[in-house]
Amino acid sequence: MTHFAFLGTSGAIPSRGRDTTALVFVTGRAAALVDCGGSPVQKLRLAGVDPLALEQVVITHLHPDHAYGLPALVQNLVLLERRAELAVRCRPEHIEPLRTLLTLFGLWERPGMFPLALKPIELGERAHAFDLGPLRVSTSPVEHGTMPNFAVRVDVRAEPRPGGEASGETIEHRSVVYSSDTEPCDAVVRLARGADTLVHEATFPDRHRGRFGVHSTAGEAGEIAARAGVRRLILTHIEADYHGELDALADEARKRFGGLVEIAQELVPYPL
């Protein structure tokens, strides 16, 4: 089943029930990880995804909760005797910091390990990043203060409906946009137009706007979803202090967005 799953849904500080935000997109026997915190191999297995199925890793920016799990991921894949190349996609200015991080742990150009390629994304809006089976992945830069960041869009190309090949009947698939660690941003609105689902950060409630700098509230996420015209909004990257008021956060988003609002659930497959 082509789907995505949250490996974590918290802000920078995890809680007992929610880890830092990351997603995996799965199609057939291939997978792509978007952001990499915590213990990625463990979380992939809990989500029912073979870590060796990873073909792409996307690091949206260099805040620790989105990138610090990369050395652990690479080390685990070495121990699992991976042989296929793994591509790590990031902004051009983050190539050298990530190479330095991997070198620090002895995981860059290590003799005998699998090929590891750091590949820069293009910085234009809705720039094509890579394809993974029927998935087309594109990116757009977003506003996150002094830390360069980008949002990700995943579109699924139509596939023949089982038994319907002769008639040309196809299964309709949907598009997902993921934006974490950004203040309310027109670039996210443009990237999400025509998509079914927007996954957007809701770091804190409206009453604490500005507590953590350039982040968004649940209400602001609702406003972005309404402007983009999506069908569904999934709130993620919720600071641990607010994990006890998730229903209230969803209600704040609903005041500005008339579509479906959900709180992201970890390790649960969301069909595409």
PyMOL commands that set and color helices and strands:
alter all, ss='L'
color gray80, all
select helices_A, chain A and resi 40-46+51-53+64-67+70-79+92-104+186-192+206-208+218-228+240-254
alter helices_A, ss='H'
color red, helices_A
select strands_A, chain A and resi 3-8+22-27+30-34+54-58+86-90+116-120+127-132+135-142+149-156+159-160+170-171+176-179+197-201+232-236+260-263+270-271
alter strands_A, ss='S'
color yellow, strands_A
deselect
rebuild
show_as cartoon
